[in-house]
């Protein structure tokens, strides 16, 4: 699949845009690391006209802040990512066969079944990797989103 074939990219947050770790301080505040190159990848995909959405099971202000910074919507508190992706596509007129989901864990598999292209970071769970159409050479939180942009842009660069 190339960038011209994509209508929307859905991302899991933890384990895709982060390295799946969380730092919790003595007051219960949570902190995660994100990769700035992933932010540049999101910006490049936006410039190409591709809708992007974060889908997360967690309701966490850190996810919302990152989505705000990236300028993309977030749907959080999600129980079933597959249903959420299907509903989002219907509500927004997105052709699900032209959509991508990038996830890393078993709760992302239902979303894989709802889209035309399945992607995951290098350190995704084995069950996820076995269902992916493309596996990044980067781990989650270490440039996997930017790597997806590079992969989707390859064919365009060769023209």
N, C-alpha and C positions, 0 to 999 in steps of 0.2 A: 504494500500500500504506500502511496506517496502523498505528500502534503496536499495536492490538488484533489485527492479523493476523500479527504477528511472533512467532516462537518462539525464534529465536536470531540473533545478529549475530556474524559472524566478521570480524575485522580483520586486514589485513596491518599490520605495525608500521612499518617504514621507508617513509616517503613518505605515510603515512596519519596515524599518531600523531606522526611527526616530519616535519621539512621535507626529509628524505632526505639530509641532510648528516651527516657524522660528524667530530668533532674528535679527532685522535689526538695524544697527547703523546709526549715523547721516550722514555717507558717502554712505549709501546704501549697505554696505557690509552685506551679510547674513551669519548667523551662525546657525547650528543645533546641536543637541545632538544625538550621536549614542551610542550604548551599546557595550562595549568590548566583552561581552559574545556572542553577535551575530557574531562578528568577529571570535571567536573561533569556533562557529558553522559552519560558512562558511569554515574555514580551515579544519575542520573534514570532511565536505562533499566533499571538494576537495580531501582530502586524500583517500576518498572512490571512487574517480574517477568520481564524478558527476560534469558535466558542470553546471555553474551557471552564470546568466546574470541579470543585473539590467535593467529594462525597465522603463523609466520615461518620462512624458510629458514635464517636465522642461528641459531647457538647462541651466545648472547651474554648475559652476566650483566645487561647494562643492560635487555634486553627482559624478563628474568625479574623484575628489581627493579620495573620499571614495572607489570607485571602484578600483582605482589604488592601494590603500593601501591593499584592500582585494585580489587583484590579479585576478579580474574577469572583464569581459567586461561590458560596459554600452552602451545602445542604448537610446539616449535622443532626445527630440524634437518630441516625438511620438504623433501623432494625434489619431490613433486607435490602441490600444494595442493588440487587437485580430488579426488584420491583421499583425502587427509586429511580434507577436509570431509565427503565421503560417508561414510567410516568413522566419523567422530565422530558424525554424525547417527544412524547405525545403532546404534552403541554406547550412545548416550544417549537413544534414543527420540525424536529430534527430526525433525519433518516438514520435510524439506529444501525443499519447495515454500513453506514459511513462513519460510525462513531468508534472511538477507541476507549478502552478502559485500561488504566495502568494501576495494578494492585500487587500486593506482596504476600497476602495471607489467605487462609482458607475462607474467611468470610467475604473475600472479594470474588470468589468463583461464581456465585450467582450473577454478578455484574458482568463477568466474562461472557456468560451465556446470552446476555442482552445486547451485545455489540458485535460489530463486524471484525474488529481487530483487537487482540488481547496482548498487552505488553506487561512486562514486570522487570524489577531491578535484578541484578545479578544474585543478590542474597535472598530472593524470595523463597518461600516454602516449596519443597519439591512438588507437592500436589499442584501448586500454582504454575510452576515452571513447566510441568508436563502438559498443561492446557494452553500455554502462551504461544502466540504466533511469533513473538519476538522477545528476546531476553537481552536486556542492556548489559554492557560490559561493566557498568558502574553499579555499585551498591546503592540502596536507598539512602537519600540524604547526602550522597557524594556525586551528584551530577547525573542521575538516571533520567531526570526530566529533560535536561539539556541534551543528553545522548539520544533520547526519543526524537527530539527536534532534528538532530543531525541525521538520524536514520530516515525520517520522513522526508527530509530535504534532499537526500542523495540523488534521486532521479532528476530533480529540478536542476541541481548543480551540474549534472552531466550533459544538460541540453545546450 
